[in-house]
Amino acid sequence: MKNQPDQQPQSDQPTVDTGRPVTGKLAALRKDPKGWITLILAVAAVIAFFGAAFGAGIGLWGWKAGLAALPWTGLVALIALIIAVVGVMLDRRKDRKTRWPFLGLGAVISLGFIGYLASYAMTIASLPAIHDITTDLADPPQFSALTLRADNWDNIPGADDGEMRGMNPRQRWATLHQDAYPDIRSVRIDQPVAVVIEKARRLAEDRGWDVVNVDPVSGHLEATATISLFRFKDDVVIRARASENGASSIIDMRSVSRVGTHDIGANAKRVRQFLSDLSGTTTAAS
């Protein structure tokens, strides 16, 4: 009787078929790595941008940390766009067909996001780094219920500017303010003071502002506006004074950011829009 060859015991471990084609997401990644990388980076940049702002707004980290993260999101989007451009150039040089679905989508998202950031950068560059906007530079409306930030006159630019040499911070602020926002002026409304302030209160509440003080008799209103995903707080004071005949009112408004040195024009925009809505058609006071 012949000896039977020894049979190797079968292993319970599964074997890997290395010749099997890779399928699914891994296969798609291998077929179009630059497309996937571009799309992932572009989407990550956008998510990180809004995540940084939202996290600061709900108190997960400080607003300075949130703002500090934003330039890095732009850099990530720029890298994604560079990968897309270089990838297309290499495909053309090697006479290879470009796989557009993921690459194109990632490039579009990156380009749109970079443009979004660039618009803010251009606004910052075109406006002075001030955060206190008012219709009356000589006699701004004063807060009573709210407190003007302690560093309001710190870090006003222009100390090294030859044209503003010798000016104190408040004088530099007034000069920069007048140059950047010459249209922000007191307005006349053909209504009594009490009526104007009551209307201002309703408008403020309609905008979602937190009205903290309103006195129709003295012509005074204070409120706080909350803006953007960062939930920045801007304090507003409105002052109404009776004109010579008492039938109309001279309205002044002031809007001040609680934090930061540059408001990116937000306070001026608020003043313009609010006074326009308050009077219907505003008339500059002489």
Secondary structure as GFF3:
##gff-version 3
##sequence-region A 1 286
A	DSSP	alpha_helix	24	31	.	.	.	ID=ss1
A	DSSP	alpha_helix	33	57	.	.	.	ID=ss2
A	DSSP	alpha_helix	63	93	.	.	.	ID=ss3
A	DSSP	alpha_helix	100	126	.	.	.	ID=ss4
A	DSSP	beta_strand	132	134	.	.	.	ID=ss5
A	DSSP	three_ten_helix	162	164	.	.	.	ID=ss6
A	DSSP	alpha_helix	169	180	.	.	.	ID=ss7
A	DSSP	beta_strand	187	189	.	.	.	ID=ss8
A	DSSP	alpha_helix	193	206	.	.	.	ID=ss9
A	DSSP	beta_strand	210	215	.	.	.	ID=ss10
A	DSSP	beta_strand	220	227	.	.	.	ID=ss11
A	DSSP	beta_strand	232	242	.	.	.	ID=ss12
A	DSSP	beta_strand	249	257	.	.	.	ID=ss13
A	DSSP	alpha_helix	266	279	.	.	.	ID=ss14
A	DSSP	beta_strand	283	284	.	.	.	ID=ss15
###
